[in-house]
């Protein structure tokens, strides 16, 4: 499997570990290319809340990648 596909697989697996609102924030922000403000508006949350959720996801995913859990180093 290529490093890009491994990273995508890790992201998919990581999404399952988060609540639906965080999953939605991640998808809207990174896949749909929405701004923090747009994501916050769509989800009915504040920008700091969305930022916190995105940071938690990237921290968890980054940690898994650093540990070699199917990700790229």
KAHULIN-V695972 format. One record per residue. N is the residue number from 1. OMEGA is omega in whole degrees, -180 to 180 (999 if undefined). D_LAST is the distance of its C-alpha to the last C-alpha in whole Angstrom. Layout:
((N & OMEGA & D_LAST) (N & OMEGA & D_LAST))
This chain:
((1 & -180 & 14) (2 & 179 & 12) (3 & 180 & 9) (4 & 179 & 11) (5 & 177 & 13) (6 & 179 & 11) (7 & 178 & 10) (8 & 179 & 14) (9 & 178 & 14) (10 & 179 & 12) (11 & 178 & 14) (12 & 180 & 17) (13 & -180 & 17) (14 & 180 & 16) (15 & -178 & 19) (16 & -178 & 22) (17 & -177 & 21) (18 & 179 & 23) (19 & -176 & 26) (20 & -179 & 28) (21 & 177 & 28) (22 & 176 & 25) (23 & 179 & 24) (24 & 180 & 26) (25 & 180 & 25) (26 & -178 & 21) (27 & 179 & 23) (28 & -175 & 26) (29 & -174 & 23) (30 & -179 & 20) (31 & -178 & 22) (32 & 177 & 26) (33 & 178 & 25) (34 & 175 & 27) (35 & 176 & 28) (36 & -179 & 27) (37 & 179 & 31) (38 & 179 & 32) (39 & 180 & 29) (40 & -180 & 31) (41 & -179 & 35) (42 & -177 & 34) (43 & 179 & 33) (44 & -180 & 36) (45 & 178 & 33) (46 & 177 & 33) (47 & 178 & 30) (48 & 178 & 29) (49 & 179 & 29) (50 & 179 & 27) (51 & 179 & 25) (52 & -180 & 24) (53 & 179 & 23) (54 & 179 & 21) (55 & 178 & 19) (56 & 179 & 19) (57 & -177 & 18) (58 & 177 & 15) (59 & -180 & 15) (60 & -179 & 15) (61 & 179 & 12) (62 & 178 & 10) (63 & 179 & 10) (64 & 180 & 10) (65 & 179 & 6) (66 & -180 & 6) (67 & 179 & 8) (68 & -179 & 7) (69 & 177 & 10) (70 & -178 & 9) (71 & 178 & 7) (72 & -178 & 4) (73 & 999 & 0))
